[in-house]
Structure formats: structure tokens, C-alpha cells
Amino acid sequence: MINFKTLQCKQELMKAWSNNEKIALYLRLRFEKARYLATEEIQLVSSSPTSPTSLTSSSASSSLLHFNASNSSVVTSPTSNSCKNDIGLYIGKPLSDEQKYELLTCHFEPDNEFIWPYKERLIITGEKTITEKRYLKQSHLNEFKWLKYSPSQKGLFCIACVRFTVSTTRVSSYGKLVEIPLDDYKHLLGKHGDLILHQKTNYHLDCMVKMENFLYIYSKKPEASVELLMDKRLQKEIAENRARLKPIIETILLCGRQNFPLRGHRDDGDVLTNNDSSSKEGNFRALLRYRIEGGDTALKCHLGTCNKNASYVSKTAQNELISIIGLNLEDCIGQGYDGCSAMSGYQALIREKYPHILYVHCASHSFNLALTDSCEIRAIQNTVGTIKEVYNFIRSSSVRSQLFEQAARKLNEKRNQLVVVNESVALSSTQSSESMTIEIKCKKVKLVNVCPTRWVDRHVAVETF
């Protein structure tokens, strides 16, 4: 040991301490290690978990000592690092609004059993060596609401700055309380204290405003959140776009349902301003103009405000919409028509684009042609000839046609009376109503000619006659 009484001045004292600094620190470390081993041994021997020695051992074994050049050490709490709402676990990580709100409102708070960490340093006064401990206190957390202790990082963070600071490309970083924990509790308060200086920074003030706005919007007005507002705006934009396309798609469907050709000789120019009826425009543009004149404000607004390349009335847009709303010919496996030359060329065009679609001549049409050409029965030939002659005889004179219709109506009245009688009989017996249905269907008053081209109409002509 150094005899401080023999030293004559402060300069000699500091010189002696400089030479023996390492020795003093070494002895201090050996002393702490011996005390730690002693308490560890006592804890193993003790059988009662609530004994004072056991508590002392637990407290000593859970403390971590870190010596530095300033003769100080930091002793931290043995709190578990598995705390969910710990700001130290989410530094630099993106969070959803729900996770962010839970972290801000339900962060880890020390309880009554929490062992508060402290900063330790050695102070030499005369012959004495004093160990000074600067603790983190509950009053610090109560005074600064934005201050949170991180069990995982074993230090303090500003929860507002951690979550709401904007990343920059500056050389200097935010440092303590934002990117790294503040674990030195010597200068927390005071004019130049770490907490006071941090509280006065501009970025901290901005982050506090952002945090307060976020908490207010998320808790009081969830409909005003940014994500929800963006989603509502997107939904509104989608609804407006659908309203713009709806009249155009409906017009295309109408043309397809009525077998109207869409394009004409001239389909260029503005639909709203081109009102010349002799422009030979197609049915599609004419129907669009008719809808606008009929009061379709959505279509008028769309064509009046859209860009020239986004009107969706060009031939390219028509083909795209037809492809979307039409049948998928990839699922078609075959096609069948009659033997006319026009349909033969049509099937060739389809097979050119879809080679997998097979062409088969219409079986029913082929069967009808075979029957027509091969039937040699005189009675059938006479029947078909009689139908044609009777039809030509009646239709060739308007007087005969009128007399025939009057006679047919009288015959239908008698058939209606017969139907009423059959209904009464059916109610009193188990007779089927199939005969009544046949009588009701036969109420035609005009004859139908045997069509020379449409073989289906031949069946209708025979049935009507």
C-alpha cells in the first residue's frame, strides 16, 4: 500500500496513483471475484431458497461487472430477454400499425421485483477509495414518458425516436437513445444531462408529434389512418373506372347479341364532336352516341375527360374487351356447320387460329339431305307436294287467306271447349293431362311453307299443316 501521509503534494500523489493504477484495479477485481465465489459456495450449501445468504448469492451472481479506464463499472438487471414488447428487439425492423400501437402502449415496465441497473465508479479521497453507484430510477421513467428500458439491450431508448425517425444519408448518426442504448446513468439529468439534451433536439420534437398523431388516429379515429385512407381512395378509383367501362361493355354485348357488326367504314375521331350522320360510322359508335343523347352522364364524362389513348372505343380496345368477356376458344374441341361455301370458309379461318378445333359437317343436316334425296315413297312425296300446293293456293289470294284464318279461329274455339271437357274428366279420374297439352298447342291460324333451304322449317311446316 502507498503511504499517502508521506506525500508532500498533490503532484506526487497523482504520480504515485498513475504508477499503481493497474495494481489497484487488479486488486479490486480479485476482491470482487473472491466475494462472488464465496457467495456462490454459500448458495450451493444453503438448502433454503429464502435464506438471506441465498438472496445475497442470487443478487451477486446475477450482476455483471465491466471495468474500464475510468475506474467504473455497469451493473445491469438480470431481467429476461424474452420480453415481447421490448423496443430493443425492433430497432431497424418494419412493423405494422397494430404492432407499433401495441409496442407504444404496452411496452415493458419494471415491476416491484425489478433490480434496477446502475453505473459504478471508483473515487479516491485521501486514504479512502469510495465506490459510487449511479442507479437508474423509476422517477426517470415517470418524468420522461418517452423513456423506455430495454431488457434485451440493457439500456435506455427513446421509443418515439426509435419508431418515427426518418433515415438519412448523413455521416453523423442519432447515437444514444435511438440507435444504441444509453447505459451510462451518471449524467441523466441536469443542464447538460443526456435526457435533457435529447429532449431538446429537433428530431425528437418531430418524433413526439408523429407519435401523438399516430396514437390519436389509431385509437380515436381508425377511419382516418393512412392505410385505410389509401385503401378507400383505391376502391373509389376502381369503382370510377368500372363505371366508365360499363356502358362501353354493355354496348359491345348488345351488338354481339343482336348480330350487329361493330365497326363501319369510318371509326375515327371524337365520338362527342362527330355528329355527321353521313360519316359511315359503325353501329358501335352510333350506339354510344345514342346512349349519351339518352342521358348517360358517366359515358359522356368519360369520353369528355379521358386521354386519347384511354377512351376504350378503338378497334384494338374492342377486340381486347371481346376477348375478355367472350368464350375461351381454347376450351372448344369441335365445330359443325352445313355445307354452304360461306361456312366452309369460316371454319377454315377458325382452324387457322385454333388448329385443335376439328371441323365436322353437321350430322343432322347431312341426315336430312340424305332423307330428302333417298326417299322414294310415293305417299311422302305426295304429302310434301300437297302441303306446298295448299299453301300456295291460300297465300296467293288475300280473300282466301282471310277466310282460312276465320275458319281456323272457329276450329280453335271448338278445341278450347274440348280442352275444358278433358279437364273435367281428368279431375274425376286418373287420366293424364298430356292430351290436353296437345290440344292447347294446336292454335295456329296460318300455314307455313316447306322451306327449300332450312331443313328445320320443314318439320314446322308439316306439324302446322
C-alpha positions, 0 to 999 in steps of 0.5 A: 500500500502507498503511504499517502501521509508521506506525500508532500503534494498533490503532484506526487500523489497523482504520480504515485496513483498513475504508477499503481493504477493497474495494481489497484484495479487488479486488486479490486477485481480479485476482491470482487471475484473472491466475494462472488465465489464465496457467495456462490459456495454459500448458495450451493450449501444453503438448502433454503431458497429464502435464506438471506445468504441465498438472496445475497448469492442470487443478487451477486451472481446475477450482476455483471461487472465491466471495468474500464479506464475510468475506474467504473463499472455497469451493473445491469438487471438480470431481467429476461430477454424474452420480453415481447414488447421490448423496443430493443428487439425492433430497432431497424425492423418494419412493423405494422400499425397494430404492432407499433400501437401495441409496442407504444402502449404496452411496452415493458415496465419494471415491476416491484421485483425489478433490480434496477441497473446502475453505473459504478465508479471508483473515487479516491479521497485521501486514504479512502477509495469510495465506490459510487453507484449511479442507479437508474430510477423509476422517477426517470421513467415517470418524468420522461414518458418517452423513456423506455428500458430495454431488457434485451439491450440493457439500456435506455431508448427513446421509443418515439425516436426509435419508431418515427425517425426518418433515415438519412444519408448523413455521416453523423448518426442519432447515437444514444437513445435511438440507435444504441442504448444509453447505459451510462446513468451518471449524467441523466439529468441536469443542464447538460444531462443526456435526457435533457439534451435529447429532449431538446433536439429537433428530431425528437420534437418531430418524433413526439408529434408523429407519435401523438398523431399516430396514437390519436388516429389509431385509437380515436379515429381508425377511419382516418389512418393512412392505410385505410385512407389509401385503401378507400381512395383505391376502391373509389378509383376502381369503382370510377373506372368500372363505371366508365367501362360499363356502358362501353361493355354493355354496348359491345354485348348488345351488338354481339347479341343482336348480330350487329357488326361493330365497326363501319367504314369510318371509326375515327375521331371524337365520338362527342364532336362527330355528329355527321350522320353521313360519316359511315360510322359503325353501329358501335359508335352510333350506339354510344352516341345514342346512349349519351343523347339518352342521358348517360352522364358517366359515358359522356364524362368519360369520353369528355375527360379521358386521354386519347389513348384511354377512351376504350372505343378503338378497334384494338380496345374492342377486340381486347374487351371481346376477348375478355368477356367472350368464350375461351376458344381454347376450351372448344374441341369441335365445330359443325356447320352445313355445307354452304361455301360461306361456312366452309370458309369460316371454319377454315379461318377458325382452324387457322387460329385454333388448329385443335378445333376439328371441323365436322359437317353437321350430322343432322343436316347431312341426315336430312339431305340424305332423307330428302334425296333417298326417299322414294315413297310415293305417299311422302312425296305426295304429302310434301307436294300437297302441303306446298300446293295448299299453301300456295293456293291460300297465300296467293289470294288475300280473300282466301287467306282471310277466310282460312284464318276465320275458319281456323279461329272457329276450329280453335274455339271448338278445341278450347271447349274440348280442352275444358271437357278433358279437364273435367274428366281428368279431375274425376279420374286418373287420366293424364293431362298430356292430351290436353297439352296437345290440344292447347298447342294446336292454335295456329291460324296460318300455314307455313311453307316447306322451306327449300333451304332450312331443313328445320322449317320443314318439320314446322311446316308439316306439324302446322299443316 
